[in-house]
Amino acid sequence: MTDALLPAVPLPEAERDGVYRAILTRRDTRGEFLPDPISDEVLSRLLIAAHHAPSVGYMQPWSFVLVRDQAVRTKVHDAFVKAHAEAAMMFSEDKRDIYRSLKLEGILESPVNICVTCDRDRAGPVVIGRTHIPTMDLFSSVCAVENLWLAARAEGLGVGWVSIFDNDTVREALGIPPQILPIAYLCVGKVRGYHKTPELQAAGWRPRLPLDELVHYDHWGEARPDSALSELLRQDQRAVAEGRFIDERLP
């Protein structure tokens, strides 16, 4: 017996707009954290959202390490500082000074850090949907990260994903077993506000790519720049950039 289907109808307008607003105003937060604590009620809601992410084969490979202890966070921050210095030397000279000027983490400033992990053996050796693409468990865990991030935006919180450190150092600092893979180290907390434009875009590091140039039709490289969809994509992207998308482009 299968469960009864839920009605396949659009969300009420205000709820639908809220989903798009959360997506379009979500930011990678680094330097805007406030010291205010996050209540357990809010943390529970964030983790509920993450735990209900899409999961290939219903394997649910994720776990969540909540990190509040200052000593533990200091170890992770030390790993970041070392890797950050190493990373700076990997960029060309014209990019190096910009890189060093960027605030790329909020490990000590945010009230809680959350490490999202992946247990690649949780569902056994053969998993529906992973038989031919073995990395689907990793992708599922990343979906949990995105769910948590959007829920945090809906709660008025900021999230910053820190990826500049040696993963084994973080594993040791958090006592994560060797068979468990750290996927994302997130800084979470209340913030002063959200940047209107992503920081790396505003700093001139990289521009927002034109969406219509990233859409292919039936075969890779098959473009239809004069199609109605391509024109709509250009209009919608302009509306997003100008802050008009939700008010003007949603019917």
C-alpha positions as CSV (number, residue, x, y, z in Angstrom):
1,M,0.0,0.0,0.0
2,T,1.3,3.5,-0.9
3,D,0.7,6.7,1.0
4,A,-2.0,9.0,-0.4
5,L,-0.6,11.7,-2.6
6,L,-0.4,15.3,-1.5
7,P,-2.2,17.8,-3.8
8,A,0.2,18.9,-6.6
9,V,-0.7,22.6,-6.5
10,P,1.4,25.8,-6.3
11,L,2.1,27.1,-2.8
12,P,0.1,30.2,-1.8
13,E,1.6,33.3,-3.3
14,A,3.3,34.6,-0.2
15,E,4.8,31.2,0.6
16,R,6.1,30.8,-2.9
17,D,7.6,34.3,-2.9
18,G,9.3,33.4,0.3
19,V,11.0,30.4,-1.2
20,Y,12.4,32.5,-4.1
21,R,13.4,35.3,-1.7
22,A,15.3,32.9,0.5
23,I,17.1,31.5,-2.6
24,L,17.9,34.9,-4.1
25,T,19.1,36.6,-0.9
26,R,21.0,33.7,0.6
27,R,24.6,34.7,1.1
28,D,27.8,33.1,2.2
29,T,28.2,34.9,5.5
30,R,31.7,35.7,6.8
31,G,32.2,39.0,8.6
32,E,28.6,39.9,9.7
33,F,28.1,37.5,12.6
34,L,26.6,38.7,15.9
35,P,27.5,37.0,19.2
36,D,23.9,36.3,20.1
37,P,23.1,32.6,20.7
38,I,20.8,30.5,18.6
39,S,18.0,28.9,20.5
40,D,17.6,25.2,20.5
41,E,14.1,25.6,18.9
42,V,15.7,27.3,15.9
43,L,18.6,24.8,15.7
44,S,16.1,22.0,15.8
45,R,14.2,23.5,12.8
46,L,17.4,23.9,10.8
47,L,18.3,20.3,11.4
48,I,14.8,19.1,10.5
49,A,15.2,21.0,7.2
50,A,18.6,19.4,6.6
51,H,17.4,15.9,7.5
52,H,14.6,16.2,4.9
53,A,16.9,16.8,2.0
54,P,16.7,14.7,-1.2
55,S,18.5,11.5,-0.6
56,V,19.4,9.0,-3.3
57,G,18.3,5.5,-2.4
58,Y,16.9,7.1,0.8
59,M,20.3,6.4,2.3
60,Q,20.3,9.6,4.5
61,P,24.1,9.5,4.8
62,W,24.5,12.7,6.7
63,S,25.2,13.4,10.4
64,F,25.7,16.8,12.1
65,V,28.4,17.8,14.5
66,L,27.4,20.9,16.5
67,V,30.5,22.8,17.6
68,R,30.2,25.4,20.3
69,D,33.4,24.7,22.4
70,Q,35.9,27.5,22.0
71,A,38.9,25.2,22.2
72,V,37.6,23.0,19.4
73,R,36.8,26.0,17.2
74,T,40.2,27.4,17.8
75,K,41.8,24.2,16.5
76,V,39.7,24.5,13.3
77,H,40.5,28.2,13.0
78,D,44.2,27.4,13.3
79,A,43.8,24.9,10.4
80,F,42.1,27.6,8.4
81,V,44.9,30.2,9.0
82,K,47.5,27.8,7.8
83,A,45.6,26.7,4.7
84,H,44.6,30.3,3.9
85,A,48.3,31.4,3.8
86,E,49.1,28.4,1.6
87,A,46.2,29.1,-0.7
88,A,47.2,32.8,-1.2
89,M,50.4,31.7,-3.0
90,M,48.4,29.6,-5.5
91,F,46.8,32.6,-7.1
92,S,48.4,35.0,-9.6
93,E,50.0,38.2,-8.2
94,D,47.1,40.3,-9.4
95,K,44.6,38.2,-7.5
96,R,46.8,37.6,-4.4
97,D,46.2,40.9,-2.6
98,I,42.4,40.7,-3.3
99,Y,42.4,37.1,-1.9
100,R,44.2,38.2,1.3
101,S,41.8,41.1,1.8
102,L,38.7,38.9,1.8
103,K,37.1,37.7,5.0
104,L,36.6,34.0,4.3
105,E,35.3,32.5,7.6
106,G,33.5,33.2,10.8
107,I,34.6,30.2,12.8
108,L,35.2,32.1,16.1
109,E,32.7,34.9,15.6
110,S,29.6,32.7,14.9
111,P,27.9,31.2,18.0
112,V,27.7,27.7,16.5
113,N,29.6,25.8,13.9
114,I,28.0,22.7,12.2
115,C,30.0,20.1,10.4
116,V,27.9,18.0,8.0
117,T,29.4,14.6,7.4
118,C,28.7,11.6,5.1
119,D,28.7,8.0,6.1
120,R,29.4,6.3,2.8
121,D,28.5,2.8,4.2
122,R,25.3,3.7,6.0
123,A,23.0,2.1,3.5
124,G,25.2,-0.9,2.7
125,P,27.3,-1.8,-0.3
126,V,24.5,-1.7,-2.9
127,V,22.2,1.4,-2.9
128,I,19.4,2.2,-5.2
129,G,20.6,5.1,-7.5
130,R,24.3,4.7,-6.5
131,T,24.9,1.5,-8.4
132,H,26.5,3.4,-11.4
133,I,27.3,6.8,-9.9
134,P,29.1,6.1,-6.6
135,T,29.3,9.7,-5.5
136,M,25.5,10.1,-5.1
137,D,25.9,9.8,-1.4
138,L,28.2,12.8,-1.4
139,F,25.7,14.8,-3.5
140,S,22.9,13.8,-1.1
141,S,24.8,15.2,1.8
142,V,25.4,18.5,-0.1
143,C,21.6,18.7,-0.6
144,A,21.3,18.6,3.2
145,V,23.7,21.6,3.4
146,E,21.6,23.6,0.9
147,N,18.4,22.8,2.8
148,L,19.9,23.9,6.1
149,W,21.2,27.1,4.4
150,L,17.8,28.1,3.0
151,A,16.1,27.3,6.3
152,A,18.7,29.5,8.0
153,R,17.9,32.4,5.6
154,A,14.2,32.0,6.3
155,E,15.0,32.3,10.1
156,G,17.1,35.4,9.5
157,L,20.4,33.7,10.1
158,G,23.6,33.7,8.2
159,V,25.6,30.7,7.1
160,G,29.2,30.6,5.9
161,W,30.8,27.5,4.3
162,V,34.5,27.1,5.2
163,S,36.5,24.9,2.9
164,I,40.0,26.3,3.2
165,F,41.7,23.8,5.6
166,D,43.0,20.3,5.6
167,N,40.0,17.9,6.1
168,D,42.0,15.5,8.2
169,T,42.9,18.2,10.7
170,V,39.2,19.0,11.0
171,R,38.4,15.3,11.4
172,E,40.9,15.0,14.2
173,A,39.7,18.2,15.9
174,L,36.1,16.9,15.9
175,G,36.9,13.3,16.7
176,I,35.2,12.1,13.5
177,P,35.9,8.4,12.7
178,P,38.1,7.6,9.7
179,Q,35.3,6.1,7.7
180,I,33.1,9.2,8.0
181,L,33.8,12.0,5.5
182,P,33.5,15.7,6.5
183,I,31.5,17.4,3.8
184,A,30.9,20.9,4.9
185,Y,32.0,23.0,7.8
186,L,29.4,25.7,8.4
187,C,29.4,28.9,10.6
188,V,25.9,29.7,11.7
189,G,24.5,32.6,13.6
190,K,22.5,35.9,13.7
191,V,24.0,38.6,11.4
192,R,24.0,42.3,11.0
193,G,22.5,41.9,7.6
194,Y,23.0,40.3,4.1
195,H,25.1,41.7,1.3
196,K,22.9,42.9,-1.6
197,T,25.5,41.3,-4.0
198,P,27.6,38.2,-3.3
199,E,30.9,39.4,-1.8
200,L,33.1,37.8,-4.4
201,Q,31.1,39.4,-7.2
202,A,31.2,42.8,-5.5
203,A,35.0,42.5,-5.0
204,G,35.5,41.8,-8.7
205,W,36.7,38.3,-8.1
206,R,34.2,36.8,-10.6
207,P,31.0,38.1,-12.2
208,R,27.6,36.4,-12.3
209,L,27.6,34.3,-15.4
210,P,24.9,34.9,-18.0
211,L,22.3,32.1,-17.4
212,D,21.1,32.0,-21.0
213,E,24.6,31.1,-22.1
214,L,24.7,28.1,-19.7
215,V,21.5,26.5,-21.1
216,H,22.0,23.9,-23.9
217,Y,19.1,22.4,-26.0
218,D,19.0,18.6,-26.5
219,H,22.8,18.5,-27.1
220,W,25.8,20.1,-25.4
221,G,26.7,23.3,-27.3
222,E,23.3,23.6,-28.9
223,A,22.3,27.2,-28.2
224,R,19.2,29.1,-29.1
225,P,19.9,32.7,-28.2
226,D,16.9,33.9,-30.2
227,S,14.4,31.6,-28.5
228,A,11.6,32.8,-26.2
229,L,13.2,31.0,-23.3
230,S,16.6,32.6,-23.8
231,E,15.0,36.1,-23.8
232,L,13.0,35.3,-20.7
233,L,16.2,34.1,-19.0
234,R,17.9,37.4,-19.8
235,Q,15.0,39.4,-18.6
236,D,14.7,37.5,-15.4
237,Q,18.4,37.7,-14.7
238,R,18.3,41.4,-15.1
239,A,15.3,41.6,-12.8
240,V,17.2,39.6,-10.2
241,A,20.3,41.9,-10.5
242,E,18.1,45.0,-10.1
243,G,16.0,43.5,-7.2
244,R,12.8,43.4,-9.2
245,F,12.4,39.7,-9.7
246,I,9.9,38.8,-6.9
247,D,7.8,41.9,-7.3
248,E,7.7,42.1,-11.1
249,R,8.6,38.8,-12.6
250,L,6.6,36.3,-10.6
251,P,3.0,36.1,-11.9
